Amino acid sequence: MSPKTRTRRAAIALSALAVGAVAITATGGASEPQQPADLLQEMTLEEKVGQLFVTYAYGRTADTPHPKNKEEFGVDTPAQVVQKYHLGGVIHFAWTDSLHDPKQIAELSNGLQNAAVNSGAKVPLLISTDQEQGQVTRIHEPATQFPGNMALGAGRSPEDAERAAAITGQELRAMGLNQNFAPSGDVNVNPANPVIGVRSFSSDPALAAQLTAAQIRGYEDSAGPGETVSASVKHFPGHGDTNQDSHTALPVIEHDRQQWEQLDAPPFKDAIAAGTDAVMSAHIVVPKLDDSGEPSTLSPKVLTGMLREELGFKGVIITDSLQMEGVRQKHPDAEIPVLALKAGADMLLMPNDLQVAIDGVLNAVRSGELSEQRIDQSVERVLALKSGRGVLANPFVDVSKVDQIVGGAEHLGEAQAITDRTTTLLRNDGVLPLKPPAKMFVTGAGDDATAALAERIGARGPQTSALATGLKPTKEQIDQAVEQAKQNDVTVVLTSAAWSEANAGQLDLVRALQQTGKPVVAVATRDPYDAAHVDLPAWVATYSDKPVAMESLAKVLFGELAPVGKLPVPVPDPNKPGTDAYPFGHGLGW
């Protein structure tokens, strides 16, 4: 980012409260100009506290009654959830019945904004999701799909990473979403990491930092404020070196200060320099950085000391989901949001019981445990973000234009071209590229992936069949795959985290296919670590099982495309601890 751009972004962050905002009527028209600072002064304490909370609501429209809303929030519709709690933000998921198609999402977003600006504090919402792309994708086709961060790491192109984020962000904004909880700035230095993995750009801090900053620019600077989304780099101070999942446990990372500076900090430093609107905290314990035993989300040393004071971050700090076990092990639900605010957080994501969480904060203010001034500080940051991103000026979207923007031919073509530059050939003992055989067989993990690859192979001439055997193939499935392989000239087998002990049956499948004596090409469609576990003549890494990645794979298989991806992580040799079967940067071509 140029100094001029940095200056502009800093001005937005520091002075947005002095910028005029436009109040929006029920029909989406502009009324009297309104100062964000005036909004804060006019809010009740309950309205201010509500601005600090982000949660979900159930239903495909703002006015759709859903029994889960009644069960969890005591009201019927998503609009009523927004109005009851004066929410600062709403997050969309498929499991909340919120994500069906682009026009429906846009209409839902407009309905929620209408509820917000015509009740309580009259402040538009941040509407968010986790559209990281790749493994964590909330909105699928027809929205443009990308293979995810580790694939972009294999491509080594900051320009591609930035463009992927720009396309993703502009499509989200067209659907009424104005905040994306992405990118993951975690440096995946632990191959056994069960929660980050391909969500990380790389195990190399410099490469991860470069691509993290590129994506911040893509999300936030690729168009005008009303056409882009707020980025939220995650998970601070760095979730890359753990073998536990903070959704179900409280991971402990043993990095000392020097290791943190060298390994974990660079992507967050570069994201802040690039102007990220928000940083998401991690529910991890790093005892050598903070000996309190608290997860980083609840740690003043981490959020205020390291993130605010040392790294100079002035934007919004948002917690990861407060329903995760990593933050709920040591404290009751009423205390968790209070401790997070004391630590330095501004927005509180998805508390386990929203009413309990809000009451906990209100009671803490009324008792003097938290000052109202402290609440005001966070509300000011939230309003500054909303103003700088154009949400206060116009939170609504034009539903009639959604189909022109989301999944358009130009975006799809760019996504394919970017993905074509990520496929990595790890081993090739004279197998690839294939001369189109008469019959090919596709098997392995992923119903959609095996079908997509078989379709793309078939389009190139060979008679093609597919058999998905899942993450944990049974002996019967393996036997069936072997019999089909014997009837074909070449087999392509897809693996997905086969290195994990839980998925070891996939390795049995690959070995059984190898015993047929027919040519077998193995493809790691998630982490590339699978390639070290079975000694096959041909291994490819795609880092993704999406159709866009399967198209790139088909091009490589038949020599239409030279593989140019380079490993963004080393692949350790499971039989020789401390050595790599395939080193960082490895990648064959022709």
N, C-alpha and C positions, 0 to 999 in steps of 0.2 A: 504494500500500500504506500502511496506517495505521502510525503509530509502534509501536502495540501488536503488529501483525503482524511488523514488522521486528525488534522485540525478540525475539519468539518464534523467528523464523528464525535470528537471530544466536546465540541460545542453543543451538539444535540444532547449528549448525555448530561452535561452540566447545566444547561440553561433551558431545557425543554419546558420547565415549569413557567417560564416567562413568555412562552410562545402561545399565541392565540389558538384555541381549539374551537371547533364548530359543534354546537349542540345539535343532536339529530332528533328529528321527530319520528313518530310511529311509522310514517310512510317512507322514511329514509331521506327526507328533504332537510336542507340546512335551515336552522333558525338563528337566534342571536349568537354571535361569536362569544365564546366563553373561555376564560383563562383557566388552565389547569390548576394554578395556585388557588383560584377561587373555589374550585371543586373540593380541594382539601379542607379549606376553611369551613365549607358548608356541610361537610360530612359529620354525622354522628359517630361516636366511638364504634358502635356496632357496624356501621357502614365502612369505616376505615379498616377494622379488623377483617371484614369480609373481603376487602380488596387483596388481602394477603393470602387467600386460599384459592387453590385450583383443585377441582374435582371433576368427576364424570357425572353424567345423568343418562338415564335409559330412554331410548325412543328415537325413531327415525325422523320425526319432526319435533319442533319445539312444543307443540301442543298435543303430542301423542301421549295419552295416559299409559303408564307401564307399571305393573305391580311391584317391580323392584324399586321404583322411586318411592312408593308408599312405604315399602319395607325399610329402606335405608334412610330416607329423608323426610318421611311423613307427609309428602305431597304427591300429586299424581303425574305431573308433566315436567320435562326438562326446564321449560320457562319458569315454572313455579319453584324449582330448585334454585335457579339463578336469583329470583326475586326474594325468596325466603332468607337466603344467606348473604345477599349483596356480593356475590362472588366476584373476585378479580379475574378469574379465568376458568375455562372449561376445557377438558381434554377428551378427545374422541378415541374410541376403540371399536373394533368390530364386535366384541362381546357385549357392548352396551347397546347394540342394535343401531349404531350411529353411522356406520360407513357402508353404504350400499352402492351408490354410483355418484359421479361428480355433481350432477344437478341436485340430487337429494341432499348431498353434503352441503352444497351452497345454500339451499333453502333452509336447512336446519341451522346453519351458521347465522343466516339473516334473522331467523326467528329468535335465536338466543340473544343476538345483539339487540333486537327490538325489545325483548324483555328487560335487558339490562338498562337501556337508555330511557326507558319509560317507567322506572321504579327506583326506589331507594336513592342511591348516590347519583344515578343517571350517568354512570361511567361505562363506556363500552368495554367489552371483554377482550382478554387475550384468549384466543381459541387455538389449541395446540394439539399435536400428536407426536408420535415417535416415528417419523418417516426418515430413518437413517438410510434406507435402501439396503438391499441384500437381505441378510438374515432377519433384521428387524424392519419390516415394512408393514405399515398399517393399511395403506390404501393401495390396492392392486390395480390391475388393468380395468379400465382403459387408461389410467394414469401411467405416465412414462416410468418404466422400471430400469433400474441400474443394478449392477452386480454387487455393490457394496464397497466398504472401505478397503478391505485387504486386496480386492481386485484392483482398485485404484492405486494402491501401494505397489502392486506388481507392474502397473502401467508407468509409474514413475513420473507422471505428468501433472504438474500443478495446474496447468491450463485445463486439462480434462477434469480434474477434481473440482475446480472452480465452476466449470460449465455444468457439470452434473448437479452441483448444488443450486446453481442459478435456475436450471430447468425445474428441479424439484420444488424449489421455493416459489417460483412464479406460478406453478400449477397449484400448489397448496393455497396461495393467496387468492387465486381465481375461485377456489372452492370455499373461501371465507375463513381459512385458517391463516393466522398471522404470526404464529410462533411454532418453530420446529425444535424439538428436543434432540438436536444433532449439531455438530458431529461428535462422535466419540473420540476424544483426544487421548485415550488410554494407550499406553505403549505395551504391546502384548509380549513381554519378555518371558512369560511362563507358558510353555506349550500346553500344559495341563489346565489352563484357565477355562472353566466351564461356562463362563458368562460373557466374556469379551471375545476372544478368538478373532474370527473374521470381522467383527465389528471394529477392530483396530486397523489402522493403516499399515502398521509395521511394528517390528521389534526394535527398529532403529529410531532413536529419539529425534534425530535431525530430519529424517524423512517424514515421520509422523507429524512433526511440528510444521514442516513446510506444507503438507497437504491439509492439515487442520486449518491453518491460516487461509489457505486457498478456498476452502469451503466456507469459512466465515465470510469472505469477500463475495463468494457466489450467492449465498443466502441473502446477504444484507446490502450489497452495493451494486448488484447487477441491473437494477432498474430504479425507478422512483420509490419514495417511501411508501406509497400506497400500493405498490406492486411486489414488494419483497416481504420476507418474513424475518423475525428475530431468530438468530441462532442462539443455541444454548450448549456450549461445549461441556462435555461431561467425561468422567466423573471425578471431580477434584477431591483429593490431591493426586489421584491416579489409581486405577483399578486393574492395572495390567499384570501385576505379579502376585496372583492368588490362584489357589486351586479349589476355592470355595465360591459359592454363589450367594451374594448378599440378599437375594430374594428369600433364601431359606436358612441362612446362617449369618454369623458375624465374622467375616474374614479378617485375618490379622496379616499385615504386610510388614516384614522386618527390615524395610529399607531405612538406612540411617540418613542423616542430613545430606551427606555427600552423594549418596546413591540417588536420593530424591532429586537433587539438583541436576544430576547427570541424566537420569533415566526418565523421571516422571514429569518434571517441571517444564521442559521445553515446549511441548504443545500448548500448554496453558499460557505460558508467557507469550508465545506467538499469537495465540487466539486473542489475548487481551490487546496486544499491539495492533492487531487487525481490526479491533473495535467490536468484539463480540458483545451483544446486548446482555447476555446472561451466562452464568456459569452454574452448572448443576453439581451438587455435592455428592460424595460417595458414602455409603454406609459401611465403612471399613475402619479398623483400628490400626494405627501406625504408631506403635509405642515409642519408637525412637524419635518421633516428631512431637508426640504428645503423650505423656505418661499417665494421663487421667484415666485411661481405659475406655473413654467414650468414643463412639463412632465419630468420624470426621464431621458428619452433619450436625452433631451436637457439641462440637469442640470450638471454643473461642480461639484457641491457639491456631487452629487450622483455618477457620473461615475469616476471622477478623485479623489475626496475627499474620498468617502467611498470605492469604488471598487478598485481603484489603490493604494491609499496611506494607507488606514486603513486595507483592506484585503490583500494587497500585490499582487494583480493579475497583471501578466506581459504579458499575452497573448493578443489575439485579442478580442476587444469589438465590437460586431456587433449590429446594431439597429434592432428592430422589423420592420416590413414593414412600410415604410414611406408613404404608401397609406392609412393607417388607420386614422380614424377621431381623435383618441386620440393624434396624434402628429401634425395634420393639422389645429386645431381649431384657433390657435393664430398667425400663421406666414404664409407668402406666400411660395410656393414650392421652390423658388430659395434660400430662407434663411434657410430652415430646415436643409439641409445637412451641411451648414456652421456652424450653431449653434450646431449640433451634434458633429462635429469635434472639435469645441471649448470646448465642454463639456468633450471630451475624447474618443469619439467613433473612431474606425478605419475603419470599413466597413459599408456601407450604403445600406440597403436592400430595393429594389423595390420602388424607388422614383416614385411619381405620373407621372412626366414627366422627363424622363432620361436626355434629352438634356438640359432642364431648370436647373436640379439639377447639372449636370456637369459644365455648364456655370456659375452657381452660385458660385461653389467652385473655378473655374479658375479665375473669376473676383475678388473673395475675396483675392486670392494670389496676383494677379497683382496690387490690390489696397493697399496691405499691411495689410489688415484685418486679413488674415491668412499668416503665414510665410511658405516658401517652406520647411524649416526645420521641421515644424510641419507636413507637408504632408509626408516628408521622414520618420518620426518616425512611422507613421501608415503603410507605405509601407514596412518598415523593419519588422514590426510584421507580416504582411501578408506573406511576403517571408519566414520568419522564420517558420511560420506554414506550409506553402507548402513544405519547405525543410524537416522539421521534420516528416511530414506525408508521405514522399516519393513521393510527387506529382511532384516536380521538376525533380527528377531522372527518373521517368517513369510515365507519366500521363495516358498511354494507358492501355487497358485491352484486354485479349484474349477472343474474342467472342465465340470461340469454347469450352471454358470451363464454360460458364455461366450456362448451364443446369446441369452441374455436381455439382454446388455449390448452386444455388438458388432453394429453395424448395425441396431439397433432402430428401430422406426418413429419414435419421438420424436427420436432423433438424426438420422435421415435428413431429417425435416421441418425441424429447425433448420438443418441444412446447406444445404438448398434455400433457406430464407428468407435466410440469410446471403449465399449466392451471388447471390440476386436483387438484392441491394443493391450489387453490384460491377460489373455490365455498364456499359460506357462508350460512349456514342454520340459519335464524333469528328466525323463529317460527315453531313449529311442535306439534300440539295437536293431536297426534296419526294418522296423515295422511301419513307420509313418514316413511320408504320407501314403495313404492307401490308394491302390488302384481300385476303382469301384468294383467290389465283388458282386456275385449274383445274389447272395443272400447274407443279410446281417441280422444280428440279434442284440438287443439292448436290454440290460437287466440291472438290478441293484436297487439302491435307495432312491426313494422319491417317485410317487405315482405320477406327478405332473412332469417331473424332469425326464423320466424314462420315456413317457409318451411324447414329450416335446422333441427329444433327441431323435426318437424313431421316426417321427414325422419329417424332421429335417433331413435325416439320412435318406428316407424314402423318396423325398423330392429330388434327390440327386441320382436316382436310378435303381439302387439295390432293392430287392424285395426285403422288407424289414418287419420284424416282429419285436414285441416288447413284453417283459414280465417284471413288474415291480415286486421286489422282495422285502422292502422296508428296512428300517434301521436295525431290526433284530430278526434276521431271517431264520426260519425253522429248518430242521433237517429236510422236511418234506419240500419246502420251497427251494432249498439248495439242490436237492435231487432233481426237481422239475426244471430248474434253470440249466443244470448240467445236460439233461436230456435234450433240451431245446438247443443248447450250444452245439451239441454234436450234429444237429441237423443244419447248421449254418456254416458259412465260410469264415466269418469274423465275428467275435463278440466284443461289445463294449460294456464294461461294468462300472457303474457309478457308485462311489462310496461317499459317506457323510459322517465325519467324526468316527471313523472305524477304529482310530487309535484308542478311543475310550473303552475301558473294560466292559462297560454296559453294552457296547455295540460290537463286541469282538466277533459276533457271528458273521458280520460282513467280511472279515478277513478269511473265515472258513469258506465263504462263498467264492472269494477271489481265488483261493488256493484250489478249490474243487474245479473251477473253470479252467485253471491252468493245467490240470491233470488231463483235460480232454485232448490235449495235443493240438488243438485248433488255436489260431492267433487270438490273443486277448489283449485289449487295450483297457487299462484301468484309469479312471478319472476321479480325482479327489474333488468333489463339488462343494466342500466346505473347507476346513483347515487342510493345508497341504501335507500335514504330518503323516497321513495315511500311507504315503508313498514309501516310507522307510520300513513298513511292516511286512510287505510281501515283495519278493524279488521277481518282478516281472520285466519283460523286455521293453514295455512301453507304459509310461506313467505321464499323465497330464494333470495340471491343476487349473481349475476354473474359479475357485473361491465362491462359487454361487451355483445354484441349480435352477435359476430362473430361465425362462425361454430365451431371453436375450443372450445369456451365457451359452446356452445349448446351440444357438445359431452360430456363435463364434467358434465353438468347439467343432461343429460339423465342418466349418470352413477349414479349420486346421487339419482335421482328420483326412480330408481329401486334397490337401495341398493348395486350396484356393487362397489360403492366407498363411503367411509365415508366422509362427508363434514368436512374439517379441516380448512377452512378459518376463520379468525377472523376480525371483523369490523375494518378497518383502520381509520374510522371516526365515531363519535357518530351520531345517528339518532335522531334528536330532536322530541319531542312530539308537534305537531301543536296545540293541545288543552290545553297544560300546558306549557306556555313559561318558559324557564329556566330549564326545565327538559328533560330528554332523554327517548324516548320510548325504545331504544336499546343503551346501552352504548358502548363507545370505547372498543374494545377487545371482544365484545360479539360474540358468535358463538356456535351453538349446534352441537352435533355429535350423533353417536350411536355405 
